[in-house]
Amino acid sequence: MPITLPLPNRRDWLKQAVAASAGAFAARLPAADAPEQLWVLFSDTHIDQDDKAVAREVCMAENLTRCVNQVLKIGQKPFGVIVNGDCALLDGKQEDYATFVRLLEPLTGNSVQVHCTLGNHDHRTNFINAVLPPGPPNAERQVPVADKHVAVVSSALVNWVLLDSLHSVNITPGLLGDLQLGWIDRTLRNLPKKPTFVVAHHNPMLASMDEKKKGGCLQDSDALFKLLAAHDKVKGYIHGHIHNWGRSKHEATGLPILSLPPVAYTFGKDRPAGWVLARATAERVEFELRSLNPAHDEHGKKHIIEV
């Protein structure tokens, strides 16, 4: 069962459309077979129930609002927005997610689907209860992986496989688990043959890391990357968690790794906060940094993955 924020009903949509900024998404959504598609990637929003809350000298809600407003101004409606975990500030209170959903309403009110993964500062049950419409108890919901929330989001040009690396709330390391790894393998085998990016909150563990860093990342990443390397359609792994924009390659498999910038605060004052615009074509996917500080040296920098 994917975690996708519900779109408003028509009455709510009309109210939000009137309140939305004039000219938002003036251009039409391109056809599914358009030669270019836009996607938006957020990560590490760290929203508190109090939209005035500040951490590390940053108002997280203000940053998310600025990112949303920038997305509204790109002119072309994106095919979707992916928020890659740590949606909540610390331990995933249901009230945090109520604020999170409210801050994203300018997007969902414009019929943009927002898909979420879970990070170590999220709480699975609280998130589900806050963002999904009422339905049967969790035990009766159709979930492909028990106690995890995974999804595939596809278009004519690209597949996004969204994973759940949350292991324990407010405990740093992440874990996929054997059941999820099996689901990933089956899913990749059955997906249409087109460029596929695997998205999870935690960064992979690398042999070159010191022991302290190894202890805070994805604990079963060796098993994951061995699996990913067996599927030619997989073109990259995308994560958040370390609050740092960058690109690297997996040491053992050579698979491209993209680290998303945080929407909220960075861990280094010289690093950019913001979001990523992904532009997909039949030949490549360009991942462009949209820094909240347009004067930052890396604002507009593109990491290009040939597909």
C-alpha positions as CSV (number, residue, x, y, z in Angstrom):
1,M,0.0,0.0,0.0
2,P,1.6,3.3,-1.1
3,I,1.6,6.4,1.1
4,T,0.1,8.9,-1.3
5,L,-1.5,12.0,0.1
6,P,-5.2,12.0,-0.9
7,L,-6.3,14.6,-3.5
8,P,-9.2,16.8,-2.4
9,N,-12.7,16.3,-3.5
10,R,-14.1,18.8,-6.1
11,R,-15.6,21.2,-3.5
12,D,-12.3,21.4,-1.6
13,W,-10.4,21.7,-4.8
14,L,-12.4,24.7,-5.9
15,K,-11.8,26.4,-2.6
16,Q,-8.0,25.8,-2.8
17,A,-7.9,26.8,-6.5
18,V,-9.4,30.2,-5.6
19,A,-6.8,30.6,-2.8
20,A,-3.9,29.4,-4.9
21,S,-1.4,31.8,-6.4
22,A,-2.5,33.1,-9.8
23,G,-1.1,31.3,-12.7
24,A,0.1,28.2,-10.8
25,F,0.6,25.4,-13.4
26,A,-0.7,27.6,-16.2
27,A,0.8,25.0,-18.6
28,R,-1.1,21.8,-19.2
29,L,0.0,18.5,-17.8
30,P,1.9,16.9,-20.7
31,A,0.5,13.7,-22.2
32,A,1.8,10.4,-20.8
33,D,3.8,9.8,-23.9
34,A,5.3,13.3,-24.0
35,P,9.1,13.4,-24.8
36,E,9.9,15.0,-21.5
37,Q,8.4,14.6,-18.0
38,L,9.1,16.5,-14.8
39,W,9.2,15.0,-11.3
40,V,9.9,16.7,-8.0
41,L,12.0,15.2,-5.2
42,F,11.8,16.4,-1.6
43,S,13.6,14.9,1.4
44,D,14.0,15.4,5.1
45,T,11.2,18.0,5.7
46,H,11.2,17.5,9.5
47,I,7.9,19.1,10.1
48,D,6.7,19.8,13.6
49,Q,3.1,20.3,14.6
50,D,4.0,23.9,15.3
51,D,4.6,25.6,11.9
52,K,6.7,28.2,13.7
53,A,9.1,25.6,15.2
54,V,12.8,26.2,14.6
55,A,15.7,23.7,14.6
56,R,19.3,24.4,13.8
57,E,18.3,28.0,13.2
58,V,15.8,27.0,10.5
59,C,12.0,27.2,10.4
60,M,11.2,23.9,8.8
61,A,7.6,24.7,7.8
62,E,8.8,27.9,6.2
63,N,11.3,26.0,4.1
64,L,8.7,23.5,3.0
65,T,6.3,26.3,2.0
66,R,9.1,28.0,0.0
67,C,9.8,24.7,-1.8
68,V,6.2,24.1,-2.6
69,N,5.8,27.7,-3.9
70,Q,8.9,27.2,-6.1
71,V,7.3,24.0,-7.5
72,L,4.1,25.9,-8.3
73,K,6.1,28.4,-10.3
74,I,7.8,26.0,-12.7
75,G,4.9,26.3,-15.0
76,Q,4.5,22.7,-16.0
77,K,2.7,20.4,-13.6
78,P,5.0,17.6,-12.5
79,F,3.9,14.0,-12.9
80,G,4.4,13.6,-9.2
81,V,6.2,14.7,-6.0
82,I,8.2,12.2,-3.9
83,V,9.0,13.1,-0.3
84,N,11.8,10.8,0.7
85,G,11.4,10.3,4.5
86,D,11.8,12.1,7.7
87,C,8.6,13.9,7.0
88,A,8.3,14.6,10.8
89,L,10.7,16.4,13.0
90,L,11.7,13.8,15.6
91,D,9.4,10.9,16.5
92,G,6.4,11.2,14.1
93,K,3.5,12.6,16.1
94,Q,0.2,12.5,14.3
95,E,-0.1,16.2,14.8
96,D,3.2,16.7,12.9
97,Y,1.7,14.9,10.0
98,A,-1.4,17.0,10.1
99,T,0.8,20.1,9.6
100,F,2.8,18.3,7.0
101,V,-0.3,17.5,4.9
102,R,-1.6,21.0,5.3
103,L,1.6,22.5,4.0
104,L,1.4,20.4,0.9
105,E,-2.2,21.3,0.1
106,P,-1.2,23.8,-2.6
107,L,0.2,20.8,-4.5
108,T,-2.5,18.3,-3.8
109,G,-5.1,21.1,-4.4
110,N,-3.7,21.4,-7.9
111,S,-4.1,17.6,-8.4
112,V,-0.5,16.8,-8.0
113,Q,0.1,13.4,-6.4
114,V,2.5,13.4,-3.5
115,H,4.1,10.1,-2.6
116,C,6.0,9.6,0.7
117,T,8.5,7.2,2.0
118,L,9.4,6.8,5.7
119,G,12.6,7.7,7.5
120,N,13.9,7.1,11.0
121,H,12.1,10.1,12.4
122,D,8.7,8.9,11.2
123,H,6.1,6.8,12.9
124,R,4.5,4.3,10.6
125,T,1.0,4.0,12.3
126,N,0.7,7.7,13.0
127,F,1.6,8.6,9.5
128,I,-0.9,6.2,8.0
129,N,-3.7,7.4,10.3
130,A,-2.9,11.0,9.5
131,V,-2.6,10.9,5.7
132,L,-4.9,8.0,4.5
133,P,-8.7,8.2,4.4
134,P,-10.6,6.1,6.9
135,G,-10.7,2.5,6.0
136,P,-10.4,-1.0,7.4
137,P,-7.9,-1.6,10.3
138,N,-4.3,-1.9,9.3
139,A,-4.4,-5.7,9.7
140,E,-7.1,-5.8,6.9
141,R,-5.4,-3.4,4.5
142,Q,-3.8,-5.0,1.4
143,V,-0.1,-4.6,2.0
144,P,2.5,-6.3,-0.2
145,V,5.1,-6.3,2.6
146,A,4.0,-6.9,6.2
147,D,4.7,-3.9,8.5
148,K,6.2,-1.9,5.7
149,H,4.8,0.5,3.1
150,V,6.2,0.2,-0.4
151,A,5.0,1.3,-3.8
152,V,5.8,1.6,-7.5
153,V,5.1,4.9,-9.2
154,S,5.4,4.7,-13.0
155,S,5.0,6.8,-16.1
156,A,5.7,6.1,-19.8
157,L,9.4,7.1,-19.3
158,V,10.4,6.0,-15.8
159,N,9.7,3.8,-12.8
160,W,10.2,4.8,-9.2
161,V,10.3,2.0,-6.6
162,L,9.6,3.5,-3.2
163,L,11.0,1.5,-0.2
164,D,10.5,1.6,3.6
165,S,13.8,1.8,5.5
166,L,12.2,2.8,8.8
167,H,13.4,0.3,11.4
168,S,12.8,2.0,14.8
169,V,11.3,5.4,15.5
170,N,14.0,8.0,16.3
171,I,16.8,5.4,16.1
172,T,19.3,6.4,13.3
173,P,20.0,3.2,11.3
174,G,17.6,1.8,8.8
175,L,16.6,-1.7,7.7
176,L,14.7,-3.2,4.8
177,G,14.4,-6.8,6.0
178,D,14.2,-10.0,4.1
179,L,10.5,-9.7,3.2
180,Q,11.0,-6.3,1.6
181,L,14.1,-7.5,-0.2
182,G,12.1,-10.4,-1.7
183,W,9.4,-8.0,-2.8
184,I,11.9,-5.7,-4.4
185,D,13.4,-8.6,-6.4
186,R,9.9,-9.8,-7.6
187,T,8.8,-6.2,-8.4
188,L,11.9,-5.4,-10.5
189,R,11.6,-8.6,-12.4
190,N,8.0,-7.8,-13.3
191,L,8.2,-4.1,-14.0
192,P,8.1,-2.8,-17.6
193,K,11.6,-2.5,-19.1
194,K,12.2,1.2,-18.7
195,P,14.6,3.2,-16.5
196,T,14.0,2.5,-12.8
197,F,15.1,4.4,-9.8
198,V,15.0,2.9,-6.3
199,V,14.1,5.4,-3.6
200,A,14.6,4.9,0.2
201,H,15.4,7.3,3.0
202,H,18.7,5.8,4.3
203,N,22.0,6.1,2.6
204,P,23.8,2.8,1.8
205,M,26.6,1.3,3.9
206,L,29.9,1.4,2.1
207,A,33.1,-0.5,2.8
208,S,35.1,2.7,3.0
209,M,33.0,4.1,5.8
210,D,34.3,4.3,9.4
211,E,32.4,2.2,11.9
212,K,30.4,5.2,13.3
213,K,29.0,6.1,9.9
214,K,28.2,2.4,9.1
215,G,26.1,2.3,12.3
216,G,23.8,5.1,11.0
217,C,22.9,4.0,7.5
218,L,21.1,1.2,5.8
219,Q,22.2,-2.0,7.5
220,D,21.3,-4.5,4.8
221,S,22.4,-2.4,1.9
222,D,24.9,-5.0,0.7
223,A,22.0,-7.4,0.1
224,L,20.0,-4.6,-1.6
225,F,22.7,-3.6,-4.0
226,K,23.6,-7.2,-4.9
227,L,19.9,-7.5,-5.8
228,L,19.8,-4.2,-7.7
229,A,22.9,-5.1,-9.8
230,A,21.0,-8.1,-11.1
231,H,18.4,-5.9,-12.8
232,D,19.6,-3.9,-15.8
233,K,16.6,-1.6,-15.7
234,V,17.8,-0.2,-12.4
235,K,19.7,3.1,-13.2
236,G,20.2,4.5,-9.7
237,Y,19.5,4.6,-6.0
238,I,18.2,7.8,-4.4
239,H,18.3,8.5,-0.7
240,G,18.1,11.3,1.9
241,H,19.0,11.0,5.6
242,I,22.5,12.6,5.5
243,H,21.1,16.1,4.5
244,N,23.6,16.5,1.7
245,W,23.2,17.0,-2.0
246,G,25.6,14.9,-4.1
247,R,26.3,12.1,-6.5
248,S,28.5,9.1,-6.1
249,K,28.8,5.4,-7.2
250,H,28.3,2.3,-5.2
251,E,31.8,0.9,-4.6
252,A,30.9,-2.7,-5.4
253,T,28.4,-2.4,-8.2
254,G,29.1,0.9,-9.8
255,L,25.4,1.9,-9.5
256,P,24.8,5.7,-9.4
257,I,23.8,7.0,-6.0
258,L,22.1,10.3,-5.6
259,S,21.8,12.0,-2.2
260,L,19.0,14.5,-1.9
261,P,19.3,17.9,-0.2
262,P,17.2,18.5,2.8
263,V,14.1,20.7,2.6
264,A,14.8,21.5,6.3
265,Y,18.2,22.1,7.8
266,T,21.7,21.0,6.5
267,F,24.4,19.5,8.7
268,G,27.0,21.9,7.3
269,K,26.4,25.7,6.9
270,D,28.0,25.6,3.4
271,R,25.7,22.9,2.1
272,P,22.5,23.7,0.1
273,A,18.9,23.1,1.4
274,G,16.2,22.8,-1.2
275,W,14.7,20.2,-3.6
276,V,15.5,18.4,-6.9
277,L,13.7,18.7,-10.2
278,A,14.0,15.5,-12.2
279,R,13.6,15.9,-15.9
280,A,13.1,12.5,-17.7
281,T,13.5,11.8,-21.4
282,A,14.0,8.6,-23.4
283,E,17.8,9.1,-23.2
284,R,18.5,10.5,-19.8
285,V,17.2,11.8,-16.5
286,E,18.6,15.1,-15.3
287,F,18.5,15.8,-11.6
288,E,18.7,19.5,-11.0
289,L,19.3,21.2,-7.6
290,R,16.9,23.9,-6.8
291,S,18.6,25.5,-3.8
292,L,16.5,27.7,-1.4
293,N,19.5,30.0,-1.7
294,P,19.7,30.9,-5.4
295,A,23.1,32.4,-4.8
296,H,24.6,29.0,-3.7
297,D,27.3,27.8,-6.0
298,E,25.5,24.5,-6.7
299,H,22.1,26.0,-7.4
300,G,21.0,24.7,-10.8
301,K,23.7,22.0,-10.8
302,K,22.6,18.9,-12.7
303,H,23.5,15.3,-12.1
304,I,22.8,13.5,-15.4
305,I,22.2,9.7,-15.6
306,E,22.1,8.2,-19.1
307,V,19.4,5.6,-19.4
